[in-house]
Each structure stands twice: as C-alpha cells, then as structure tokens.
Amino acid sequence: MLQAKLTVNFLRRIHRGACSPCLYPLSDHFLHEEATTRTKHGLHSNSSVLGRVFHSRGAIRPLVRLHEARHHGRRSFSLSPAAIVNSAPAPVQPYLRLMRLDKPIGTWLLYLPCTWSIALAADPGCLPDLGMLTLFGTGALLMRGAGCTINDMWDKDFDTKVSRTATRPIASGAVSRMQALVFLGGQLSLALGVLLCLNYYSIALGAASLSLVVSYPLMKRITYWPQFVLGLTFNWGALLGWSAVQGSCDWSVCLPLYFSGVMWTLIYDTIYAHQDKEDDIKVGVKSTALRFQEQTKPWLSGFTVAMMSGLVLAGANAEQTLPYYAVLSAVAVHITHQIYTLDINKPEDCWKKFVSNRNLGLLLFLGIVAGNLWKDRRETLLQNEDTLS
C-alpha cells in the first residue's frame, strides 16, 4: 500500500506540474483503481506501476501531444525513404511502394557496380565524373523500380500466399495489373531518356540488358539459380559505366569486374533468400538458399574467393595502386565476417547481413577512388626519380 500511495502521489505531481496542459487528465479514480488491483496480486516496483498506468490507460499519447505542443506544434521530420513515402499523397503511395522507393537497398546494390566502373575508368589522379555518377544514380532508381514492377506483375499469385509480400500493391489490389503496366511504361520511358544521354556504344550495351530485366522474375520458377541471373542483371553497370566514360569497354578490366559483381550478388542474395525459404517451399519457387541449404556457408566462401580474385585481376589490369588493394583486404574481411557469423535460420540476421552489403560496396568505391588518386602521386615520384637520374 505504501508503494502504491507513493506512486499515486508521484503521478499527481506530474499531472499538476509538468503535465498540466495534458488533454487526458489522470483521474484519482483510475489511479486508485490501479492501486487496488495491485494489492490483490502482490506488490510491484514503481516502474511496473508506471508502465501499467501509462500504457494500459493510453496516457502516454497525451504526453506525446504535450511534447509536440511545447515545440509550438512542430512534429519531428524524418528524411528516411519510408517517411518520405508515407508523407506522399495517398493516391501516389502505392506506386512509390511498387517501385520500392521505401526500401532503397536494392537501388544501392544496382547502382554500386556502376560507380566502381565509372571510378576505374577515370583518368589517373582524377576523381570520377560526378555527372556520370548522378546520371547512373537516376538510371538505377528507375530501372530498379521497373524491375520490381515487372517482378510483382509476374508474382501476383505467389505474393498473395506469403505474409511478407501479401501487402505489396499489386497483390493487395491497391494497384491493378493494367495500372502497373502503364506505370512500368512510364519508368522505362524515363530510363530510356537517361540512356540516350550516353554514347551510341553505351546505348546499345544498355538496351541489351532489358531482356535480363524482363526474364529474371521467371527464373525462380525453372531453376534453383535465379540469384545467378539476378547477378547478370544487377551488375550490367560494371560494363556500362566504363563504356559511358571511355566510349567502349576495356574487356580486360570490365569482364573481371562484372564477374566479381555476379559473385557478390550470389553471396548477398543467397543470404536474402534464406529469409523466405519456408514460404518458397510452400508456393513452389526455387532459390540458391534451397539449393545449398546447410551447405550455404561453403558455397558462399567459394563465391567470395572468386569475387576477390576478379577484383584483384580488374585492379591489376586497370593499374590500380596500394590504397585499392588495402581496401580489398578490408572487403575480404567484411565478407568473411558476414559468412562466419551468419545464422541462416534467423530471418532478422539474414536481413542485417544482406543490407550491410551497401557499406561494403561503398567501401570498395572509395578504395577505387583513392587508388586512382594515388596513381598521380606515384607517377610524379617516378618522373622526379627519372629527372634526378
């Protein structure tokens, strides 16, 4: 009883003092009722009392309103993609979710191989072309959105059977297939506008990837290796970035870089697929997660060796320098840690490992930039040595 009275007095002081503007008064009646209930079931700590009073009676909501009022009615503003989508007009939101604007990790994973290629193609001692990086970023956003729209149009019947995907716009009925088709046409038209800003070689090369974009969603129905096809699709920018800067591909650099990107996709998307393996079995679709099962880690380790070998070869052919190889060591450690600590039976851990690949890709990009800037310094030192000799 003493503990209950102390709690009642404490809450009264809050109500009469700091919370006096509160729109939901803490009445003596319900405070007394709470105290009586507690004496029947035993004594609880003050924190338990506060938690039950505030959460069971909804008193926490007016305190939030009070916090907003003290900030002159201003609500906290978030620039997160999900918050931006939620603040958009209601008729627009389903289309933004259809292109996964609220989940930008896929756009990052599509964009990053483009940045690697653009940075590798830069002149020695120079930063990568900012205009190209911006153009490819816009293209990645549009093409990833188009790919998601195509995927959801193909997978409508599957998505309705899986709890995680049942709320997607087409599966839930928020967007019809015809509306999605029109929206897809708009996205592809804008992406074509971006592509037409490049040279003719790059336009032809970029157009060649469209067949992969359209066919990828079908692969999960016919093969246990849809992640491989996704890798071929998502890493096309490793070819396109170089050609956009240089006018054509240097295959000695572009092919090893593209190969490494495909191996990288096999790593992160196999991890991602382990989140859905139970649902995939129910609806009858295939993935490398179901193919590898308990042997996933050895397979991922093999993909890591192949990825790192390709990056070393691409760097050597592009005449990369010490900072690049130092960052490659950090990338290898990052992926090794991912695989070693991965729990394929915990979806939340698979998601955490999957999204960490954005940081890995950014780290590699910075390594390429630093290695390219180091070239100028190295060449200057060599020239000075020649002059002295």
MIVEXGU-307286 format. One record per residue (C-alpha): residue in three letters; y negated, z negated, x; residue number from 1. Coordinates in pm, 1 decimal. Each point is the difference from the previous one (the first is absolute). Example, Ala and Ser with C-alpha at 12.3 -4.5 7.8 and 13.67 -1.06 7.14 Angstrom:
<atoms>
aa:ALA, north:450.0, up:-780.0, east:1230.0, i:1
aa:SER, north:-344.0, up:66.0, east:137.0, i:2
</atoms>
This chain:
<atoms>
aa:MET, north:0.0, up:0.0, east:0.0, i:1
aa:LEU, north:-238.8, up:-83.0, east:284.7, i:2
aa:GLN, north:65.0, up:340.7, east:154.6, i:3
aa:ALA, north:-55.1, up:171.5, east:-333.2, i:4
aa:LYS, north:-330.4, up:-185.5, east:-58.1, i:5
aa:LEU, north:-125.5, up:91.9, east:344.4, i:6
aa:THR, north:77.3, up:363.4, east:-73.1, i:7
aa:VAL, north:-176.6, up:-14.3, east:-337.7, i:8
aa:ASN, north:-308.6, up:-151.5, east:160.1, i:9
aa:PHE, north:5.9, up:260.7, east:274.5, i:10
aa:LEU, north:13.9, up:284.8, east:-252.0, i:11
aa:ARG, north:-279.5, up:-156.4, east:-206.4, i:12
aa:ARG, north:-219.7, up:-13.3, east:310.1, i:13
aa:ILE, north:69.2, up:369.4, east:62.0, i:14
aa:HIS, north:-84.5, up:80.7, east:-360.4, i:15
aa:ARG, north:-321.8, up:-206.8, east:-13.0, i:16
aa:GLY, north:-115.9, up:97.9, east:347.2, i:17
aa:ALA, north:83.1, up:319.0, east:183.3, i:18
aa:CYS, north:155.6, up:167.8, east:-301.9, i:19
aa:SER, north:-261.7, up:-85.1, east:-260.4, i:20
aa:PRO, north:-68.6, up:367.5, east:-85.9, i:21
aa:CYS, north:371.9, up:52.0, east:-71.1, i:22
aa:LEU, north:61.3, up:182.6, east:-328.6, i:23
aa:TYR, north:334.7, up:-165.8, east:-58.2, i:24
aa:PRO, north:-56.3, up:-380.7, east:-15.8, i:25
aa:LEU, north:274.2, up:-226.6, east:129.6, i:26
aa:SER, north:36.3, up:-222.6, east:-307.1, i:27
aa:ASP, north:99.2, up:-364.8, east:27.6, i:28
aa:HIS, north:268.4, up:70.0, east:-259.6, i:29
aa:PHE, north:203.9, up:248.2, east:203.2, i:30
aa:LEU, north:-52.3, up:-198.4, east:321.8, i:31
aa:HIS, north:136.9, up:-306.3, east:-173.9, i:32
aa:GLU, north:285.9, up:206.9, east:-139.2, i:33
aa:GLU, north:90.2, up:115.6, east:350.8, i:34
aa:ALA, north:-4.6, up:-356.9, east:129.5, i:35
aa:THR, north:224.7, up:-116.5, east:-282.9, i:36
aa:THR, north:250.0, up:275.6, east:63.9, i:37
aa:ARG, north:17.4, up:-85.9, east:366.8, i:38
aa:THR, north:75.0, up:-367.1, east:-61.7, i:39
aa:LYS, north:303.7, up:102.1, east:-205.3, i:40
aa:HIS, north:146.9, up:215.4, east:276.2, i:41
aa:GLY, north:-96.6, up:-205.1, east:300.5, i:42
aa:LEU, north:-295.6, up:-12.1, east:236.9, i:43
aa:HIS, north:-125.0, up:314.3, east:174.2, i:44
aa:SER, north:-241.7, up:55.9, east:284.6, i:45
aa:ASN, north:-363.3, up:79.6, east:-68.2, i:46
aa:SER, north:52.7, up:358.9, east:114.0, i:47
aa:SER, north:275.8, up:40.1, east:-258.3, i:48
aa:VAL, north:-226.7, up:-142.3, east:-269.1, i:49
aa:LEU, north:-280.1, up:237.0, east:90.9, i:50
aa:GLY, north:233.4, up:297.8, east:13.4, i:51
aa:ARG, north:148.7, up:-70.7, east:-343.0, i:52
aa:VAL, north:-332.6, up:-70.7, east:-165.2, i:53
aa:PHE, north:-180.9, up:300.4, east:139.6, i:54
aa:HIS, north:278.3, up:256.6, east:-28.0, i:55
aa:SER, north:169.1, up:-110.8, east:-322.1, i:56
aa:ARG, north:-330.5, up:-25.5, east:-186.8, i:57
aa:GLY, north:-164.3, up:304.9, east:151.4, i:58
aa:ALA, north:-287.9, up:-201.7, east:139.7, i:59
aa:ILE, north:7.1, up:197.2, east:322.7, i:60
aa:ARG, north:-149.5, up:303.5, east:-174.3, i:61
aa:PRO, north:-336.0, up:-161.0, east:-80.6, i:62
aa:LEU, north:-23.8, up:-122.6, east:357.9, i:63
aa:VAL, north:31.4, up:361.2, east:112.5, i:64
aa:ARG, north:-267.2, up:99.0, east:-250.7, i:65
aa:LEU, north:-218.1, up:-281.4, east:134.2, i:66
aa:HIS, north:46.7, up:130.9, east:353.6, i:67
aa:GLU, north:-115.2, up:341.6, east:-117.7, i:68
aa:ALA, north:-297.0, up:-150.9, east:-185.8, i:69
aa:ARG, north:-113.4, up:-183.9, east:311.6, i:70
aa:HIS, north:-10.4, up:335.5, east:174.8, i:71
aa:HIS, north:-240.9, up:125.3, east:-269.1, i:72
aa:GLY, north:270.1, up:189.0, east:-185.0, i:73
aa:ARG, north:110.7, up:203.8, east:300.7, i:74
aa:ARG, north:372.5, up:56.5, east:29.3, i:75
aa:SER, north:175.3, up:41.6, east:332.4, i:76
aa:PHE, north:35.8, up:367.3, east:88.9, i:77
aa:SER, north:298.9, up:144.6, east:179.6, i:78
aa:LEU, north:23.8, up:336.6, east:170.8, i:79
aa:SER, north:379.9, up:-0.6, east:-1.0, i:80
aa:PRO, north:155.4, up:320.9, east:-138.0, i:81
aa:ALA, north:162.6, up:-188.1, east:-288.4, i:82
aa:ALA, north:-334.1, up:-158.9, east:-97.1, i:83
aa:ILE, north:-174.0, up:338.6, east:10.2, i:84
aa:VAL, north:262.9, up:150.7, east:-229.4, i:85
aa:ASN, north:-19.4, up:-296.4, east:-238.7, i:86
aa:SER, north:-378.5, up:31.9, east:-20.7, i:87
aa:ALA, north:14.5, up:373.3, east:-82.2, i:88
aa:PRO, north:-46.0, up:119.1, east:-361.4, i:89
aa:ALA, north:313.6, up:-64.0, east:-204.1, i:90
aa:PRO, north:78.7, up:370.0, east:-71.8, i:91
aa:VAL, north:-12.4, up:76.2, east:374.2, i:92
aa:GLN, north:219.0, up:-286.4, east:121.8, i:93
aa:PRO, north:340.5, up:156.6, east:-85.6, i:94
aa:TYR, north:-85.4, up:307.8, east:208.0, i:95
aa:LEU, north:-113.6, up:-211.6, east:295.3, i:96
aa:ARG, north:328.5, up:-191.3, east:-19.9, i:97
aa:LEU, north:191.1, up:325.9, east:-32.9, i:98
aa:MET, north:-137.7, up:108.0, east:338.6, i:99
aa:ARG, north:66.5, up:-355.6, east:132.3, i:100
aa:LEU, north:-362.7, up:-60.5, east:88.1, i:101
aa:ASP, north:66.5, up:-372.1, east:-48.8, i:102
aa:LYS, north:276.9, up:12.3, east:264.3, i:103
aa:PRO, north:-145.8, up:180.6, east:302.1, i:104
aa:ILE, north:282.9, up:-68.6, east:246.4, i:105
aa:GLY, north:156.8, up:340.7, east:-74.5, i:106
aa:THR, north:-329.3, up:176.5, east:73.4, i:107
aa:TRP, north:-22.9, up:-180.9, east:333.3, i:108
aa:LEU, north:354.2, up:100.5, east:96.2, i:109
aa:LEU, north:-76.7, up:363.0, east:-85.7, i:110
aa:TYR, north:-333.9, up:-4.1, east:180.4, i:111
aa:LEU, north:93.4, up:-173.0, east:325.1, i:112
aa:PRO, north:213.1, up:283.2, east:152.1, i:113
aa:CYS, north:-301.1, up:227.4, east:-59.9, i:114
aa:THR, north:-220.6, up:-237.0, east:200.3, i:115
aa:TRP, north:249.8, up:-9.0, east:287.4, i:116
aa:SER, north:1.7, up:378.2, east:22.7, i:117
aa:ILE, north:-378.0, up:34.2, east:-28.5, i:118
aa:ALA, north:-50.0, up:-262.7, east:272.5, i:119
aa:LEU, north:255.4, up:163.5, east:231.7, i:120
aa:ALA, north:-173.0, up:337.3, east:-45.3, i:121
aa:ALA, north:-343.9, up:-134.4, east:99.1, i:122
aa:ASP, north:-149.8, up:112.6, east:329.7, i:123
aa:PRO, north:56.4, up:-234.9, east:297.5, i:124
aa:GLY, north:-246.1, up:-286.3, east:-0.2, i:125
aa:CYS, north:-111.0, up:69.0, east:-359.1, i:126
aa:LEU, north:45.5, up:-189.4, east:-323.7, i:127
aa:PRO, north:191.4, up:174.8, east:-280.0, i:128
aa:ASP, north:-200.5, up:222.7, east:-232.9, i:129
aa:LEU, north:-143.7, up:-231.0, east:-269.5, i:130
aa:GLY, north:-49.5, up:290.1, east:-239.7, i:131
aa:MET, north:367.5, up:93.6, east:26.5, i:132
aa:LEU, north:109.6, up:-361.0, east:-48.1, i:133
aa:THR, north:-210.4, up:-20.7, east:-316.4, i:134
aa:LEU, north:124.9, up:333.1, east:-131.6, i:135
aa:PHE, north:363.0, up:-93.3, east:59.0, i:136
aa:GLY, north:-57.1, up:-342.1, east:-157.3, i:137
aa:THR, north:-123.7, up:168.9, east:-316.8, i:138
aa:GLY, north:292.9, up:240.1, east:6.6, i:139
aa:ALA, north:249.0, up:-284.5, east:48.6, i:140
aa:LEU, north:-140.5, up:-186.2, east:-300.1, i:141
aa:LEU, north:25.1, up:308.5, east:-222.2, i:142
aa:MET, north:343.6, up:115.0, east:118.2, i:143
aa:ARG, north:149.8, up:-346.5, east:-20.4, i:144
aa:GLY, north:-134.4, up:-23.9, east:-355.1, i:145
aa:ALA, north:144.9, up:341.1, east:-83.5, i:146
aa:GLY, north:336.1, up:-100.3, east:147.7, i:147
aa:CYS, north:8.1, up:-318.3, east:-208.9, i:148
aa:THR, north:-86.5, up:197.8, east:-314.1, i:149
aa:ILE, north:282.0, up:246.9, east:67.9, i:150
aa:ASN, north:238.2, up:-287.7, east:74.0, i:151
aa:ASP, north:-81.6, up:-178.7, east:-326.4, i:152
aa:MET, north:33.7, up:320.6, east:-201.4, i:153
aa:TRP, north:347.4, up:56.0, east:144.2, i:154
aa:ASP, north:103.6, up:-366.2, east:-27.2, i:155
aa:LYS, north:-128.5, up:-93.5, east:-346.6, i:156
aa:ASP, north:348.9, up:-68.4, east:-137.6, i:157
aa:PHE, north:100.1, up:-200.9, east:309.4, i:158
aa:ASP, north:-322.8, up:-201.6, east:9.8, i:159
aa:THR, north:43.2, up:-128.7, east:-355.9, i:160
aa:LYS, north:330.6, up:-162.2, east:101.5, i:161
aa:VAL, north:-141.9, up:-193.7, east:298.3, i:162
aa:SER, north:-222.4, up:-302.4, east:-56.5, i:163
aa:ARG, north:-218.8, up:68.6, east:304.5, i:164
aa:THR, north:-79.3, up:356.2, east:-108.4, i:165
aa:ALA, north:10.8, up:-31.5, east:-380.0, i:166
aa:THR, north:-375.4, up:-63.3, east:-12.8, i:167
aa:ARG, north:-92.7, up:317.9, east:186.3, i:168
aa:PRO, north:-236.9, up:213.1, east:-209.2, i:169
aa:ILE, north:243.9, up:279.3, east:-93.8, i:170
aa:ALA, north:297.6, up:-231.6, east:-52.8, i:171
aa:SER, north:-204.4, up:-234.3, east:-221.0, i:172
aa:GLY, north:-153.7, up:284.2, east:-200.8, i:173
aa:ALA, north:-357.4, up:-62.1, east:115.0, i:174
aa:VAL, north:-5.3, up:356.9, east:137.4, i:175
aa:SER, north:201.9, up:284.2, east:-150.8, i:176
aa:ARG, north:178.5, up:254.8, east:214.0, i:177
aa:MET, north:-244.4, up:269.0, east:-106.6, i:178
aa:GLN, north:-296.2, up:-218.9, east:94.0, i:179
aa:ALA, north:168.8, up:-74.4, east:332.2, i:180
aa:LEU, north:51.0, up:372.9, east:59.8, i:181
aa:VAL, north:-368.9, up:69.3, east:-58.8, i:182
aa:PHE, north:-92.8, up:-291.2, east:226.3, i:183
aa:LEU, north:237.1, up:132.7, east:266.4, i:184
aa:GLY, north:-170.6, up:338.1, east:-16.9, i:185
aa:GLY, north:-335.5, up:-167.1, east:60.9, i:186
aa:GLN, north:127.8, up:-193.5, east:301.6, i:187
aa:LEU, north:161.0, up:307.1, east:156.2, i:188
aa:SER, north:-314.7, up:204.1, east:-58.6, i:189
aa:LEU, north:-211.0, up:-258.0, east:182.8, i:190
aa:ALA, north:258.5, up:-19.4, east:279.7, i:191
aa:LEU, north:-13.1, up:378.9, east:29.6, i:192
aa:GLY, north:-375.7, up:-26.3, east:40.5, i:193
aa:VAL, north:53.0, up:-237.3, east:291.4, i:194
aa:LEU, north:260.9, up:229.8, east:155.6, i:195
aa:LEU, north:-233.0, up:299.5, east:-24.2, i:196
aa:CYS, north:-243.6, up:-181.5, east:229.0, i:197
aa:LEU, north:246.7, up:53.2, east:286.9, i:198
aa:ASN, north:82.1, up:307.2, east:208.7, i:199
aa:TYR, north:235.9, up:270.2, east:-129.8, i:200
aa:TYR, north:292.8, up:-118.7, east:211.2, i:201
aa:SER, north:-33.5, up:-351.1, east:-147.1, i:202
aa:ILE, north:-39.4, up:132.2, east:-354.7, i:203
aa:ALA, north:332.6, up:183.6, east:27.0, i:204
aa:LEU, north:166.2, up:-299.6, east:165.9, i:205
aa:GLY, north:-131.0, up:-239.8, east:-263.6, i:206
aa:ALA, north:106.4, up:222.5, east:-288.7, i:207
aa:ALA, north:354.4, up:4.4, east:141.3, i:208
aa:SER, north:33.7, up:-374.4, east:-68.0, i:209
aa:LEU, north:-41.6, up:37.3, east:-376.5, i:210
aa:SER, north:369.8, up:79.5, east:-50.0, i:211
aa:LEU, north:88.4, up:-333.9, east:162.0, i:212
aa:VAL, north:-248.8, up:-185.6, east:-220.0, i:213
aa:VAL, north:151.1, up:145.8, east:-317.1, i:214
aa:SER, north:368.0, up:-29.9, east:97.7, i:215
aa:TYR, north:2.6, up:-347.3, east:155.8, i:216
aa:PRO, north:30.1, up:-193.9, east:-330.7, i:217
aa:LEU, north:319.0, up:194.2, east:-80.5, i:218
aa:MET, north:174.3, up:-96.5, east:324.7, i:219
aa:LYS, north:95.5, up:-349.1, east:-117.3, i:220
aa:ARG, north:220.9, up:165.1, east:-262.7, i:221
aa:ILE, north:203.3, up:211.3, east:242.8, i:222
aa:THR, north:4.9, up:-174.2, east:340.9, i:223
aa:TYR, north:7.7, up:-344.7, east:156.2, i:224
aa:TRP, north:-269.2, up:122.7, east:242.0, i:225
aa:PRO, north:-314.1, up:41.5, east:-215.8, i:226
aa:GLN, north:-188.0, up:-205.2, east:260.2, i:227
aa:PHE, north:60.3, up:277.5, east:251.0, i:228
aa:VAL, north:-159.4, up:255.5, east:-233.5, i:229
aa:LEU, north:-287.6, up:-243.1, east:-58.5, i:230
aa:GLY, north:-43.2, up:-16.9, east:378.4, i:231
aa:LEU, north:-20.7, up:378.3, east:22.3, i:232
aa:THR, north:-265.9, up:-7.7, east:-273.0, i:233
aa:PHE, north:-206.8, up:-301.0, east:103.8, i:234
aa:ASN, north:-30.5, up:99.8, east:365.6, i:235
aa:TRP, north:-110.8, up:359.2, east:-47.5, i:236
aa:GLY, north:-343.9, up:-116.2, east:109.1, i:237
aa:ALA, north:138.6, up:-46.2, east:352.6, i:238
aa:LEU, north:11.4, up:380.7, east:16.3, i:239
aa:LEU, north:-305.3, up:71.0, east:-210.3, i:240
aa:GLY, north:-239.5, up:-234.9, east:180.9, i:241
aa:TRP, north:49.0, up:167.9, east:337.2, i:242
aa:SER, north:-31.2, up:351.6, east:-141.6, i:243
aa:ALA, north:-317.9, up:-95.7, east:-188.6, i:244
aa:VAL, north:-163.5, up:-107.9, east:327.0, i:245
aa:GLN, north:146.7, up:254.6, east:243.7, i:246
aa:GLY, north:54.1, up:301.2, east:-226.9, i:247
aa:SER, north:379.9, up:3.1, east:41.5, i:248
aa:CYS, north:285.3, up:-237.2, east:83.1, i:249
aa:ASP, north:106.0, up:-94.8, east:349.5, i:250
aa:TRP, north:364.8, up:-45.9, east:-91.2, i:251
aa:SER, north:76.6, up:-195.7, east:317.5, i:252
aa:VAL, north:-222.0, up:-277.0, east:-140.5, i:253
aa:CYS, north:15.9, up:55.3, east:-374.8, i:254
aa:LEU, north:377.6, up:18.3, east:-42.5, i:255
aa:PRO, north:78.2, up:-327.4, east:184.4, i:256
aa:LEU, north:-283.1, up:-167.9, east:-192.2, i:257
aa:TYR, north:131.1, up:136.7, east:-331.9, i:258
aa:PHE, north:354.4, up:-108.3, east:87.4, i:259
aa:SER, north:-123.7, up:-351.2, east:80.9, i:260
aa:GLY, north:-182.3, up:-16.8, east:-332.5, i:261
aa:VAL, north:316.0, up:99.0, east:-188.0, i:262
aa:MET, north:194.6, up:-275.5, east:178.8, i:263
aa:TRP, north:-276.9, up:-246.8, east:-82.7, i:264
aa:THR, north:20.7, up:93.3, east:-369.0, i:265
aa:LEU, north:376.2, up:-51.8, east:4.2, i:266
aa:ILE, north:-64.0, up:-350.9, east:131.8, i:267
aa:TYR, north:-268.2, up:-116.7, east:-240.4, i:268
aa:ASP, north:126.8, up:177.4, east:-312.4, i:269
aa:THR, north:355.5, up:-123.8, east:48.4, i:270
aa:ILE, north:-146.1, up:-351.0, east:12.8, i:271
aa:TYR, north:-197.6, up:79.7, east:-315.2, i:272
aa:ALA, north:310.1, up:138.6, east:-177.2, i:273
aa:HIS, north:184.9, up:-329.2, east:44.1, i:274
aa:GLN, north:-234.9, up:-147.4, east:-261.9, i:275
aa:ASP, north:142.0, up:231.7, east:-266.3, i:276
aa:LYS, north:363.5, up:38.6, east:101.2, i:277
aa:GLU, north:142.1, up:-190.5, east:-300.2, i:278
aa:ASP, north:-207.4, up:202.2, east:-246.0, i:279
aa:ASP, north:85.2, up:321.9, east:186.0, i:280
aa:ILE, north:369.7, up:-67.5, east:-50.5, i:281
aa:LYS, north:-55.7, up:-60.0, east:-372.6, i:282
aa:VAL, north:-192.1, up:322.1, east:-60.0, i:283
aa:GLY, north:209.9, up:207.8, east:240.1, i:284
aa:VAL, north:-248.0, up:101.9, east:269.6, i:285
aa:LYS, north:65.5, up:2.3, east:374.7, i:286
aa:SER, north:-177.0, up:-129.2, east:310.6, i:287
aa:THR, north:60.5, up:-79.1, east:364.9, i:288
aa:ALA, north:2.2, up:-369.2, east:-98.0, i:289
aa:LEU, north:315.2, up:66.1, east:-205.9, i:290
aa:ARG, north:139.6, up:224.2, east:273.2, i:291
aa:PHE, north:-44.2, up:-252.0, east:281.2, i:292
aa:GLN, north:46.0, up:-327.2, east:-194.7, i:293
aa:GLU, north:89.1, up:-278.9, east:244.2, i:294
aa:GLN, north:-22.1, up:241.0, east:292.8, i:295
aa:THR, north:-371.0, up:53.3, east:-62.6, i:296
aa:LYS, north:-122.0, up:-177.2, east:312.9, i:297
aa:PRO, north:211.7, up:205.4, east:245.7, i:298
aa:TRP, north:-118.1, up:320.1, east:-168.1, i:299
aa:LEU, north:-363.5, up:-111.2, east:12.4, i:300
aa:SER, north:40.0, up:-90.5, east:365.5, i:301
aa:GLY, north:126.2, up:350.3, east:72.4, i:302
aa:PHE, north:-297.4, up:151.6, east:-184.8, i:303
aa:THR, north:-231.1, up:-219.6, east:206.1, i:304
aa:VAL, north:144.2, up:128.2, east:329.2, i:305
aa:ALA, north:-40.6, up:358.1, east:-123.1, i:306
aa:MET, north:-356.4, up:-64.6, east:-118.0, i:307
aa:MET, north:-110.3, up:-156.0, east:327.6, i:308
aa:SER, north:163.9, up:279.9, east:201.7, i:309
aa:GLY, north:-192.7, up:259.7, east:-198.8, i:310
aa:LEU, north:-328.3, up:-185.8, east:49.6, i:311
aa:VAL, north:56.0, up:-22.7, east:374.6, i:312
aa:LEU, north:74.1, up:373.6, east:18.0, i:313
aa:ALA, north:-303.8, up:89.1, east:-212.6, i:314
aa:GLY, north:-220.3, up:-219.5, east:219.8, i:315
aa:ALA, north:133.8, up:151.6, east:320.0, i:316
aa:ASN, north:-57.4, up:356.2, east:-124.7, i:317
aa:ALA, north:-351.5, up:-93.8, east:-115.1, i:318
aa:GLU, north:-67.5, up:-156.4, east:342.6, i:319
aa:GLN, north:-62.0, up:-341.6, east:-148.1, i:320
aa:THR, north:-91.6, up:-293.9, east:222.9, i:321
aa:LEU, north:74.3, up:-368.1, east:57.3, i:322
aa:PRO, north:-160.3, up:-146.6, east:-319.2, i:323
aa:TYR, north:217.1, up:226.6, east:-214.6, i:324
aa:TYR, north:323.8, up:-117.4, east:161.0, i:325
aa:ALA, north:-113.2, up:-363.5, east:-12.2, i:326
aa:VAL, north:-51.0, up:34.6, east:-375.6, i:327
aa:LEU, north:338.7, up:169.6, east:-34.5, i:328
aa:SER, north:152.0, up:-317.7, east:143.1, i:329
aa:ALA, north:-179.7, up:-204.7, east:-265.6, i:330
aa:VAL, north:118.5, up:241.2, east:-271.4, i:331
aa:ALA, north:358.9, up:-37.0, east:120.3, i:332
aa:VAL, north:-30.4, up:-379.4, east:-11.7, i:333
aa:HIS, north:-148.4, up:17.5, east:-350.6, i:334
aa:ILE, north:283.9, up:211.9, east:-139.1, i:335
aa:THR, north:265.2, up:-203.9, east:180.6, i:336
aa:HIS, north:-141.2, up:-316.3, east:-157.9, i:337
aa:GLN, north:-1.0, up:168.6, east:-341.1, i:338
aa:ILE, north:366.3, up:89.6, east:24.9, i:339
aa:TYR, north:115.3, up:-325.9, east:159.6, i:340
aa:THR, north:-167.0, up:-221.5, east:-262.4, i:341
aa:LEU, north:71.0, up:224.7, east:-299.8, i:342
aa:ASP, north:194.3, up:-149.1, east:-290.1, i:343
aa:ILE, north:122.6, up:299.3, east:-198.8, i:344
aa:ASN, north:97.0, up:-223.6, east:-292.3, i:345
aa:LYS, north:-351.0, up:-138.4, east:-52.9, i:346
aa:PRO, north:-230.5, up:252.6, east:-170.4, i:347
aa:GLU, north:-312.5, up:-195.1, east:93.1, i:348
aa:ASP, north:95.1, up:10.7, east:368.8, i:349
aa:CYS, north:75.6, up:373.3, east:-21.9, i:350
aa:TRP, north:-344.1, up:58.4, east:-152.2, i:351
aa:LYS, north:-169.9, up:-206.5, east:268.6, i:352
aa:LYS, north:172.8, up:194.0, east:276.5, i:353
aa:PHE, north:-72.6, up:330.8, east:-170.5, i:354
aa:VAL, north:-376.4, up:-51.4, east:-31.6, i:355
aa:SER, north:-25.0, up:-125.1, east:360.3, i:356
aa:ASN, north:58.0, up:359.8, east:108.4, i:357
aa:ARG, north:-361.2, up:81.7, east:-80.0, i:358
aa:ASN, north:-106.9, up:-227.9, east:284.9, i:359
aa:LEU, north:260.1, up:159.9, east:225.3, i:360
aa:GLY, north:-139.6, up:346.1, east:-73.2, i:361
aa:LEU, north:-357.6, up:-112.9, east:60.2, i:362
aa:LEU, north:104.8, up:-158.8, east:329.3, i:363
aa:LEU, north:155.0, up:325.7, east:116.1, i:364
aa:PHE, north:-314.6, up:190.8, east:-98.0, i:365
aa:LEU, north:-215.3, up:-236.5, east:205.9, i:366
aa:GLY, north:239.5, up:41.1, east:292.1, i:367
aa:ILE, north:-34.3, up:379.0, east:-13.8, i:368
aa:VAL, north:-380.3, up:-25.8, east:-13.7, i:369
aa:ALA, north:-10.2, up:-244.7, east:292.4, i:370
aa:GLY, north:240.5, up:214.1, east:200.2, i:371
aa:ASN, north:-213.8, up:308.0, east:-58.5, i:372
aa:LEU, north:-318.1, up:-178.2, east:106.3, i:373
aa:TRP, north:179.7, up:-119.2, east:313.4, i:374
aa:LYS, north:65.8, up:364.0, east:96.1, i:375
aa:ASP, north:-368.4, up:54.3, east:76.8, i:376
aa:ARG, north:-11.2, up:-306.0, east:224.1, i:377
aa:ARG, north:315.8, up:105.6, east:181.2, i:378
aa:GLU, north:-127.3, up:353.0, east:55.6, i:379
aa:THR, north:-331.0, up:-133.4, east:130.3, i:380
aa:LEU, north:181.7, up:-221.7, east:249.9, i:381
aa:LEU, north:213.8, up:292.0, east:116.1, i:382
aa:GLN, north:-308.2, up:217.5, east:45.5, i:383
aa:ASN, north:-169.4, up:-275.1, east:205.2, i:384
aa:GLU, north:307.2, up:-31.9, east:219.4, i:385
aa:ASP, north:3.9, up:377.0, east:58.6, i:386
aa:THR, north:-372.0, up:-8.6, east:89.2, i:387
aa:LEU, north:50.5, up:-282.0, east:249.9, i:388
aa:SER, north:295.6, up:171.8, east:162.1, i:389
</atoms>
